[in-house]
Amino acid sequence: MNEKACVVFVADMKAQADELGGQLEARGYDVCLQEAAPNDAVAAQVRMGAVSPEIEACLTGAVLKIFLI
C-alpha cells in the first residue's frame, strides 16, 4: 500500500495543485486533492477549529500534508 499525501488548496491554486498531485503520484503516493475556502485551508493548516469532513478525510492518515494557500 502506498503512503498517502494530502494537498489542500484554494481555488486560485488549482492548476498548481493538479500539477503537484501528478508529481506526487509519479513518486508513488496515493494523492488526495481537496479544494477549500481560504479560511478553512488556514484553519486546517494550523489545526485550529473544526474543518470540513472532506478536509479531515484528506488529512487523516496522510504522511505528507501540503497547503497551497
N, CA, C and O of each residue as an XYZ file, in Angstrom:
276
protein
N       0.830     -1.181      0.000
C       0.000      0.000      0.000
C       0.878      1.249      0.000
O       1.835      1.345      0.768
N       0.548      2.192     -0.856
C       1.329      3.418     -0.953
C       1.014      4.359      0.204
O      -0.062      4.299      0.800
N       1.974      5.228      0.507
C       1.742      6.252      1.511
C       0.819      7.319      0.930
O       0.790      7.547     -0.280
N       0.069      7.964      1.819
C      -0.919      8.953      1.397
C      -0.348     10.362      1.515
O       0.330     10.696      2.487
N      -0.635     11.180      0.504
C      -0.295     12.600      0.521
C      -1.588     13.393      0.376
O      -2.442     13.048     -0.441
N      -1.731     14.438      1.155
C      -2.904     15.305      1.110
C      -2.476     16.696      0.659
O      -1.548     17.281      1.216
N      -3.159     17.216     -0.351
C      -2.910     18.580     -0.819
C      -4.208     19.366     -0.648
O      -5.202     19.099     -1.322
N      -4.184     20.334      0.259
C      -5.320     21.222      0.473
C      -4.975     22.534     -0.229
O      -3.898     23.093     -0.021
N      -5.892     23.019     -1.058
C      -5.578     24.203     -1.859
C      -6.787     25.117     -1.980
O      -7.932     24.683     -1.845
N      -6.510     26.399     -2.237
C      -7.570     27.364     -2.522
C      -7.780     27.387     -4.035
O      -6.914     26.960     -4.799
N      -8.934     27.888     -4.454
C      -9.330     27.837     -5.862
C      -8.273     28.418     -6.801
O      -8.046     27.871     -7.880
N      -7.631     29.506     -6.412
C      -6.625     30.143     -7.262
C      -5.395     29.261     -7.486
O      -4.606     29.520     -8.394
N      -5.230     28.240     -6.678
C      -4.051     27.367     -6.768
C      -4.376     26.007     -7.385
O      -3.574     25.079     -7.280
N      -5.527     25.875     -8.022
C      -5.946     24.577     -8.559
C      -4.956     24.009     -9.565
O      -4.627     22.825     -9.496
N      -4.478     24.817    -10.491
C      -3.533     24.324    -11.505
C      -2.258     23.798    -10.851
O      -1.744     22.750    -11.241
N      -1.751     24.522     -9.863
C      -0.549     24.081     -9.153
C      -0.815     22.802     -8.363
O       0.037     21.915     -8.299
N      -2.004     22.712     -7.761
C      -2.358     21.516     -7.003
C      -2.432     20.300     -7.927
O      -1.937     19.226     -7.585
N      -3.048     20.470     -9.093
C      -3.128     19.368    -10.052
C      -1.740     18.912    -10.492
O      -1.467     17.714    -10.573
N      -0.869     19.873    -10.773
C       0.496     19.538    -11.188
C       1.252     18.827    -10.070
O       1.918     17.818    -10.305
N       1.147     19.352     -8.869
C       1.815     18.735     -7.719
C       1.269     17.339     -7.463
O       2.029     16.416     -7.168
N      -0.045     17.182     -7.573
C      -0.641     15.863     -7.391
C      -0.079     14.850     -8.370
O       0.200     13.711     -7.995
N       0.089     15.252     -9.615
C       0.675     14.363    -10.616
C       2.111     13.990    -10.282
O       2.522     12.844    -10.463
N       2.867     14.961     -9.795
C       4.260     14.691     -9.413
C       4.326     13.717     -8.240
O       5.160     12.811     -8.219
N       3.446     13.911     -7.272
C       3.435     13.023     -6.106
C       3.005     11.610     -6.490
O       3.566     10.633     -5.996
N       2.018     11.501     -7.364
C       1.599     10.180     -7.846
C       2.736      9.487     -8.571
O       2.914      8.277     -8.428
N       3.504     10.231     -9.346
C       4.649      9.657    -10.058
C       5.703      9.137     -9.083
O       6.488      8.253     -9.427
N       5.721      9.681     -7.880
C       6.664      9.237     -6.844
C       6.075      8.142     -5.964
O       6.700      7.720     -4.990
N       4.870      7.681     -6.306
C       4.302      6.538     -5.611
C       3.317      6.850     -4.504
O       2.895      5.941     -3.790
N       2.940      8.099     -4.340
C       1.976      8.449     -3.298
C       0.549      8.260     -3.796
O       0.267      8.434     -4.982
N      -0.346      7.904     -2.885
C      -1.781      7.986     -3.117
C      -2.146      9.418     -2.748
O      -1.988      9.816     -1.594
N      -2.627     10.188     -3.701
C      -2.826     11.625     -3.506
C      -4.297     11.969     -3.344
O      -5.151     11.501     -4.097
N      -4.570     12.790     -2.352
C      -5.886     13.355     -2.128
C      -5.766     14.860     -2.360
O      -4.980     15.533     -1.693
N      -6.542     15.385     -3.301
C      -6.591     16.825     -3.550
C      -7.906     17.349     -2.998
O      -8.974     16.828     -3.319
N      -7.827     18.381     -2.167
C      -9.048     18.925     -1.567
C      -9.046     20.437     -1.655
O      -8.208     21.103     -1.048
N      -9.996     20.981     -2.421
C     -10.149     22.433     -2.503
C     -10.849     22.933     -1.245
O     -11.736     22.271     -0.707
N     -10.434     24.115     -0.787
C     -11.013     24.690      0.425
C     -11.068     26.208      0.310
O     -10.280     26.817     -0.413
N     -11.995     26.801      1.024
C     -12.024     28.252      1.147
C     -10.772     28.691      1.899
O     -10.255     27.934      2.721
N     -10.274     29.900      1.634
C      -9.031     30.334      2.307
C      -9.058     30.180      3.828
O      -8.095     29.677      4.408
N     -10.131     30.599      4.477
C     -10.195     30.483      5.944
C     -10.148     29.032      6.395
O      -9.515     28.717      7.403
N     -10.811     28.146      5.661
C     -10.804     26.722      6.002
C      -9.425     26.112      5.796
O      -8.986     25.280      6.590
N      -8.744     26.521      4.736
C      -7.402     25.991      4.469
C      -6.429     26.398      5.567
O      -5.624     25.584      6.019
N      -6.499     27.645      5.996
C      -5.621     28.122      7.065
C      -5.947     27.405      8.371
O      -5.038     26.989      9.090
N      -7.229     27.256      8.684
C      -7.628     26.560      9.912
C      -7.110     25.121      9.905
O      -6.651     24.619     10.931
N      -7.182     24.467      8.759
C      -6.689     23.090      8.666
C      -5.176     23.047      8.833
O      -4.643     22.140      9.473
N      -4.489     24.020      8.262
C      -3.021     24.036      8.344
C      -2.546     24.188      9.777
O      -1.613     23.504     10.197
N      -3.172     25.072     10.526
C      -2.732     25.312     11.907
C      -3.487     24.455     12.911
O      -3.242     24.523     14.115
N      -4.425     23.632     12.387
C      -5.214     22.695     13.202
C      -5.955     23.421     14.317
O      -5.982     22.974     15.463
N      -6.557     24.552     13.954
C      -7.373     25.316     14.901
C      -8.801     25.327     14.396
O      -9.062     25.701     13.252
N      -9.707     24.924     15.236
C     -11.110     24.932     14.861
C     -11.487     23.707     14.053
O     -10.648     22.884     13.685
N     -12.770     23.619     13.793
C     -13.296     22.483     13.039
C     -13.019     22.678     11.552
O     -13.045     23.799     11.043
N     -12.760     21.588     10.875
C     -12.608     21.614      9.424
C     -13.691     20.725      8.823
O     -14.296     19.911      9.520
N     -13.924     20.886      7.547
C     -14.970     20.100      6.895
C     -14.608     18.612      6.935
O     -13.434     18.256      7.028
N     -15.607     17.763      6.865
C     -15.332     16.319      6.834
C     -14.449     15.929      5.642
O     -13.658     14.992      5.741
N     -14.580     16.638      4.521
C     -13.762     16.322      3.345
C     -12.288     16.625      3.595
O     -11.415     15.840      3.226
N     -12.017     17.767      4.221
C     -10.624     18.101      4.546
C     -10.087     17.125      5.574
O      -8.962     16.643      5.444
N     -10.877     16.827      6.594
C     -10.437     15.882      7.634
C     -10.123     14.519      7.037
O      -9.127     13.896      7.404
N     -10.962     14.049      6.118
C     -10.725     12.751      5.481
C      -9.438     12.770      4.670
O      -8.700     11.784      4.644
N      -9.170     13.887      4.012
C      -7.941     14.001      3.226
C      -6.713     13.969      4.139
O      -5.729     13.292      3.839
N      -6.773     14.697      5.244
C      -5.631     14.789      6.150
C      -5.383     13.502      6.942
O      -4.239     13.177      7.256
N      -6.443     12.780      7.260
C      -6.322     11.585      8.088
C      -5.458     10.531      7.397
O      -5.735     10.112      6.273
N      -4.430     10.126      8.084
C      -3.543      9.082      7.581
C      -2.497      9.556      6.589
O      -1.681      8.757      6.130
N      -2.501     10.834      6.247
C      -1.520     11.346      5.283
C      -0.161     11.509      5.954
O      -0.058     12.079      7.040
N       0.870     11.007      5.299
C       2.227     11.192      5.806
C       2.822     12.494      5.277
O       3.809     13.002      5.808
N       2.208     13.021      4.227
C       2.644     14.266      3.621
C       1.422     15.162      3.496
O       0.426     14.787      2.877
N       1.506     16.358      4.093
C       0.383     17.308      4.070
C       0.902     18.631      3.517
O       1.803     19.254      4.079
N       0.304     19.039      2.395
C       0.751     20.245      1.701
C      -0.433     21.197      1.595
O      -1.544     20.786      1.260
N      -0.184     22.475      1.883
C      -1.214     23.500      1.824
C      -0.801     24.555      0.826
O       0.240     25.192      0.989
N      -1.605     24.750     -0.209
C      -1.362     25.781     -1.218
C      -2.398     26.870     -0.999
O      -3.546     26.762     -1.431
N      -1.962     27.926     -0.315
C      -2.893     28.984      0.096
C      -2.490     30.301     -0.557
O      -3.144     31.322     -0.342
